[in-house]
Amino acid sequence: MRHWLLLILLVALTSCSTAEPPRVEGIEVQPVWNQGAAVDDYPEALVLKVTLENKSSAIKLLRGRMRIGYGGRWVAMLTLEHKVTIPARTTATVELPMKLNIQRTAQTMQLRSALRQRRTEGVEIDWQVALRSRMVYVEQAEEAVALDRLAGENIEQIRDMLAEIFE
């Protein structure tokens, strides 16, 4: 799996909801391009097609957001575009439509340069989620965490994925 950062988002979106969060079995990322976008432009959105096994009750993702920062400034944000339901006690493929906003600033260019050199120090991620499972409503947020600390042994896959988004 190349798209570990988006996997982190899914885990963040589901980890606070049930005793046993869904287990991700596969993930496919489809970029959504704006009509007439320049060749060097970024995708307008991403659709995450996540195959997961949910042994628990259904989970309705109401809102979700993840920000990517570099050098103390936010350079990109992924936002869940509409509510999504993860079915109960089944293995299913769920589509998560994520709006992608990337700042076109000097900081973003510095991040692109760092990723080309395979460096991720200075990259931070934070997230917020609101979901409902049964009659329980949960809102949770995580403050910015260094990507190197969050990624652990999957850092190479995350570097590849970030390089792909920011190229």
C-alpha positions in Angstrom: 0.0 0.0 0.0 1.4 3.3 -1.1 -1.1 5.7 0.4 -0.4 5.4 4.1 -1.2 9.1 4.9 -4.7 8.6 3.8 -4.8 5.4 5.7 -3.8 7.4 8.8 -6.8 9.7 8.1 -9.2 6.7 7.9 -7.8 5.3 11.2 -8.2 8.7 12.8 -11.8 8.9 11.5 -12.8 5.6 12.9 -10.5 4.9 15.9 -12.5 6.7 18.5 -15.9 5.3 17.7 -16.1 1.6 18.8 -14.5 -1.0 21.0 -13.0 -2.5 17.8 -12.4 -0.1 15.0 -12.7 -1.4 11.4 -9.7 -3.1 10.0 -8.4 -1.7 6.7 -7.7 -4.4 4.1 -7.0 -2.2 1.1 -7.1 1.3 -0.2 -7.2 2.8 -3.6 -6.9 6.5 -4.2 -8.4 8.2 -7.3 -7.6 11.8 -8.0 -10.4 14.0 -9.2 -9.2 16.7 -11.6 -10.9 20.0 -12.3 -11.9 20.3 -15.9 -9.3 22.5 -17.7 -6.7 22.0 -15.0 -3.1 22.8 -16.0 -0.7 19.9 -16.3 1.2 21.0 -13.2 -1.9 21.6 -11.1 -3.0 19.5 -8.1 -6.1 17.4 -8.1 -9.3 19.1 -6.8 -10.2 16.1 -4.7 -9.4 12.5 -3.9 -11.8 9.6 -3.6 -10.5 7.0 -1.2 -12.0 3.6 -2.0 -11.3 1.8 1.3 -12.0 -1.9 1.7 -12.4 -2.7 5.4 -13.8 -5.3 7.7 -16.1 -3.8 10.4 -16.9 -6.4 13.1 -18.8 -3.7 15.1 -21.9 -1.6 14.6 -22.3 0.8 11.7 -20.4 4.0 11.8 -21.5 7.2 10.2 -18.7 9.7 9.5 -20.3 13.1 9.8 -17.3 15.4 9.3 -13.6 14.9 9.0 -10.5 17.1 8.3 -6.8 16.5 8.2 -4.2 19.3 7.7 -0.6 18.8 6.5 1.9 21.4 7.6 5.5 22.1 6.8 7.9 24.4 8.6 5.2 25.8 10.9 2.6 26.6 8.2 -0.3 24.6 6.9 0.1 23.8 3.2 -2.7 21.3 2.5 -6.0 20.1 3.9 -8.2 17.1 3.2 -11.9 17.5 4.1 -14.6 14.9 4.0 -17.1 16.2 1.4 -20.2 14.5 2.7 -21.4 12.0 5.3 -20.4 8.4 4.8 -21.6 5.2 6.4 -19.4 2.2 7.2 -21.8 -0.8 7.3 -22.0 -3.0 10.4 -20.5 -6.5 10.7 -19.3 -6.8 7.1 -16.4 -6.5 4.7 -17.2 -3.7 2.3 -15.6 -1.1 0.1 -16.5 2.4 1.2 -15.8 5.5 -0.9 -14.6 8.6 1.1 -14.8 11.7 -1.0 -12.1 14.1 0.2 -11.7 17.7 -1.0 -8.1 18.6 -1.4 -7.0 22.1 -0.8 -3.3 22.9 -1.4 -1.9 26.3 -0.7 0.2 27.6 -3.6 2.9 29.4 -1.5 6.6 29.4 -1.0 6.1 26.9 1.9 4.4 24.4 -0.5 7.3 24.7 -2.9 9.8 24.1 0.0 7.8 21.0 0.9 7.9 19.8 -2.7 11.7 20.2 -2.7 12.1 18.4 0.6 10.0 15.5 -0.6 12.1 15.2 -3.8 15.1 14.8 -1.4 13.1 12.1 0.6 13.0 14.4 3.7 9.9 14.6 5.9 11.3 16.4 9.0 9.2 19.5 9.6 6.0 17.9 8.2 3.2 17.8 10.7 -0.4 16.5 10.6 -3.4 17.3 12.7 -7.0 16.0 12.3 -10.6 16.4 13.5 -13.5 14.0 13.2 -17.2 13.8 14.1 -19.0 10.5 13.9 -21.9 8.6 15.2 -22.1 4.9 16.1 -25.5 3.7 17.4 -26.7 6.4 19.7 -23.2 7.7 20.5 -21.9 10.9 19.0 -18.2 11.5 19.1 -16.1 14.6 18.2 -12.4 14.3 18.5 -9.4 16.3 17.5 -5.7 15.7 17.5 -3.1 18.5 17.7 -0.3 18.6 15.2 2.1 15.7 15.4 5.4 15.3 13.5 4.9 13.0 10.6 8.2 11.1 11.3 6.8 10.2 14.8 3.4 9.3 13.6 4.5 7.2 10.6 7.0 4.9 12.4 8.1 2.1 10.1 5.8 3.2 7.3 7.6 6.4 6.7 8.9 5.4 3.2 5.4 4.6 1.9 4.2 7.9 3.3 7.0 9.8 1.7 6.1 8.2 -1.6 2.5 9.1 -1.2 3.2 12.7 -0.3 5.6 13.1 -3.2 2.9 11.8 -5.5 0.3 14.4 -4.2 2.7 17.3 -4.2 4.4 16.6 -7.6 
